[in-house]
Amino acid sequence: MNMALTYSPTSTDWPCQVKNPGSYDWERSAARWLRELVPARYASYPALMRHPVLLARHAQIQVQHEMRVARTALQTARAELPALGIPESVIEHTIKMYAAEVLQLQHIARSIRAVSQALIDNGTTRAAH
């Protein structure tokens, strides 16, 4: 996973649900946002909840898998949905839905990378002091 993205809280990739790095409680807001991106059962794993960078890594992997699923569904819709008896108008709507979902997931992945980099940078700063 390439986490080399430079973050800028004012960029379009920074999630509005996460406070700016360095502000009060920003790491907690980042962890809360990241928890929303992974299946709820992962909240029971203490390591993920105690280490936001680990949670960010897992969220990135989760979103990558979701993108693969959405792309597969998009690529196979026209060939497979007619055999299921789905009307053409519904197939067209479904294709648009999957295409929009891929774009949304790409944006989320960029946001996760930005938050992850900020968490890493923050951890590095604290470790240096």
Summary of the structure (lengths in Angstrom):
residues: 129
radius of gyration: 17.8
end to end distance: 27.5
largest distance: 63.8
contacts: 339
relative contact order: 0.18
helix: 72%
strand: 0%
